[in-house]
């Protein structure tokens, strides 16, 4: 590495007490512009996802598994962006841009735990649509309150359990300098590159974990929707086909946004993407995608649009649409 060590003690193997998040190096004026743009995006993301959470909570018509999963997914999006964006905004206005060792790995743990939880919730939502469309007569018997509550607990907890191993392994690597991370968050790949020694076992465990999780969940979703499409094509009514495809289109759009970028970035940590490309792709799936999701899920869904009108107190025009 070309960067010089900072806060390094020659007598300690792991002497770094903090890291420097370089973010997007630029002039102070550009930093202010980035701060303004990201602040707007973050605020809109919070408002959009919070509106869906409130709509699901307040409208009893949405107290069914599909919308309960969607409400939890939107709450998850709020948690997901909050692990990184506030710190990124603070760094735009800061000259030091430092983050403590513990805070860095805490951010790493929660960011990737919530990211894994998103993948599990997308699988759960695909499974729910498979049951509703391919097994409609059995759906009420299978998707009981106990089952969907269990799936919600499963979706929230799995990421936190699975991410413990890679986070602990990477945090135990020796860090003796330099401590500058050329990223806007504590990403595992730059962290492993900063280690004093190359631990092939940790890299293998991390790559294997990413590959199994991403490919496994992605294939599960693809298989679910392949079965859904086959079932829809067999429907005799054109109206039924349109309704089924409309229900699934928004979910497939979110799946494409979510998996399209992270597959490239994290299945192979040594893939050699340019640093700026890595940062912008990470910015896209960690900040921009959560902004689009409320729009995608609400624009094509009459029930959700009606519920959102109630949340914003504009229920009067609902019968005209």
N, C-alpha and C positions, 0 to 999 in steps of 0.2 A: 504494500500500500504506500502511496506517496505522502499521505498525511503524516504529520509529526505527532508523537505521543503526547497526550495531555493528562495531567494528574496520574502519572505512572510512577510507582515505587519499584526500584530494582530488586528489593528484598521480598516482594510479594508476587505470587503467581497471578492472582486476580486482584489487582489494586484499583480498578476503575470504580469510582463512586457514582459517576454520571456519564451520560452520553450527550452528544450534540446532534440534534435533528436539523440537518441542513435545509430540508424542505425544498423550496423553489428559489434558489439564489437569484437576486435581482436588485434593482435600485430601490431606495425607500419609497419612491412614488409608486412603483409597480407592486411593492409589498402592500401598500394601502389599497390599491386596486384589487389585488387578490383577496385581501381581507373583506372588502365590501362585497365582492361577488360571492365568496364562500359564505358570508354571513346571510345574504339573501337566500341562497340555496338551502342552507341549514334551517333557517326560519320557515321557509316554505315546506321543507321536508317534515319538520315537526308538526306544523299546522295540518298538512294533508293527512299524515298518518294518525295524528291525534283525532282528527275529525272522523276517520273510519272507526277507530276504537270507540269513540263516543256514540257513533251511530249504531254500532253493534250492541253496545251496552244499553242504550236507551230505547231502541225500537224492538219491541217484543216479536215483531214479524221476522227479525233477523236472528232470533234465538234458535237457530238450527245449525247442525254441524258445519256446513260449508262456510257460513258467516262467522261462526265462533272461531274456526281455524284462521279465517282472514283477519279477524280482529286481533288474534294473538300474533299473527305474522306482522301486522302493522305496528303493534307494540314492540315486537322484536326489532323492527327497522329503526324505531326511535332509539332503542338501546344501542343498536349497532353503530349508527352514525355518531352517537354521543361519546363513544369510546375514543374517537379520534378527532372529530372536528373542533371541539372547544380548545383542545391543546394546539391544534394547527392554527386556529385563529389567534391564540395568544402568541404563538411564535412569529406570526406575521408582524406583530407590533413589538417583538422583543429583539434585543441585540445579542443576548446570550444563547437563546434557543436550546437551553439545556434541559434534560430530564433525568431524574435520579435513576440509578440502576434498578431499584425496586419498582418505581413507577413505570419504567420502560417495560419490564416483563409483566407487570400487572396489565398494562395496556395491551401487550401482545396476547396475553391469556384471554382477556375479555373480548378483544376484537375477533380472534379466531374461534372462540367458543360461540359467540353470537353468529358468526359466519357459518359455522357448522350447523347450528340450530336452524338457520334459514334453509339450508339444504334439506334437513329432516322435515321441516314444515312443508316444503314444496313436495316432498315425497308423500306426506300425509294427505295433503290436498289432492294430489293425483290419485291416491288410493280412494279417497272419498268420492271423487268424480267417477272413477271406475265402478265403484259399487252402485252409485246412483243411476248411472246410465246402462251399465251392462247387467246389473242384478237389481232392477228397480223393485221387484216384488219382495225380495229378501232384505232390501236396504233398511227398512225400519227395525227388523229383527236383529240385523247384524250391527248397525251403527247405533247402539244404545247409548244412553247417557254415560254409563260406566266406561264404555269403550272410547268414546270421544274425549272424555275427561282424562282417561289414561293416555291417549295419544297426545293430548296437550302437554301433560307432565313429561312424557317421553321426549317430545320435541324440544322442550325447554332444558331438560337435564342432560341429554346425551352429549351435546357439545362440550359442556363443562367437564364431563367425565373423561371424554376421549382426548381433549386437548391438554390434559394434565401431563401426560407422558412426554410429548414433544417439547412443551414449555419447560419442564423440569430438566430434561436432557440438555437443551440449549442454554439454559441459565447456569448450568454447572460446567460449561466450557470455560477454559482459562481466558480471561480478558486482561491483557497487560498493556494495551495501547496499539494503535490510536483508538480514539473513542468517538470519531465523527461518523454518523450514519447519513449517507447521501439519500435521504428519504424524508417524508413528512410524518412517518409513524415508525414504531418499532417493529419493523418487518423481519421475519426470521432469517431470510436469505442474507441481507446485509449484516445482521448480527452474527451469523455463522462465519461470514467472511472476515469479521473483526477479531475472531478468536486467534489466540497465539499459536494454536496447534490445529491441524486439520483432522477432525474426528470423523472418519468415514462411517462409523457405526451410527452416529447421530444423524448424519446426512442421509444415510440409507433409511433409518427409521422414519425420518421426516418425509422423505420422498415417497416411501411406501404408504405411510399414513394418508398423505394427500391423494395419491393415486387411487387407493382403495375407496376412500370416502367419496371423492368427486366422481370417479367412473362408476362406482356402485350406485350412488344415489341418482346419477344421471341416467343410467341404464334402467333403473327401476321406474323413473318417470317416463322414459321413452316407451318401455313395455306397457305401462299402464295406459298411455295415450294411444298406442298402437291398437290395443284391444278396444278402447273407446271409439276410435275411428272406424274400426271394423263393425262394431255394434251400430254406430250411427248410420253407416252406409246401408245397413240392412233395414233401417226403419222405412216403412212404406210411406209415411207422411212427410212431405217437404217442410211443413211447419215444424214438426218434431226435429227434423234434421237441423234446421236453422237454429232452433232454440238450443239444441245440444252443442252445436259448434260454437255458438255465441258464448255459451257458458264457459267453454274450455279455451277459447281464443285468448282471453286475458291472461289466464294462467300460463299458457304456452309462451306468451310474449315475455312474461316475467322470468320464466325458466331460461329463455334464450338470452336475455340480458344478463342474468346472474351467472350462468355457466359459460357463456361465450368468452368472457374475459379471464375468469379465474382458471379455466382449464389451461390456457396458454401460460399463465404466470407461475402456477404453483405445482403442477405435476412434475416438472423438471427444474429444480432450483439452479442447476448449472447451465441453463439453456442460453445464457449470454445475451439476453435482451438489453438494448441500450438503456442506461440508467433513466434518462428522461422518459423513454417509452414505458418503463416499469412504473414510474411515478404517476404518469397520466392514466395508464390502465387501472392502477390501484385507485386513483381518484375517481375514475368512472364507476367502478363497481362498488366502492365504499361510500360515495357521496351522491353521485348523479343518479344511479339506479334507484336508491330509496326515494328519490324525489319523483321519479316517473311512476312508481308502483301504485300510489293512490289514484293517479289519473287513469292508468290502465285498467284498474279494477272497477272504477266507478263509472267511466264513460259508457261502457257497454252493458251496464247492469241497472235495470229499471228499479229494482228493489233498493239497491244501494243509493241510487240518485234520489229516490223518494225519502230515504232515511236521512241523507245528508241535508236535504231541504229542511227537514225538521230540526236538525242540529243548528243550521244557520238561520232558522226562523223564516224561511221563504217557501212554505209548503203550498201556498195558494195556487201557483201555476202548474202543479203536478198533473192535473187532469187534462191539460192541454197538450201534453207531450206524449 
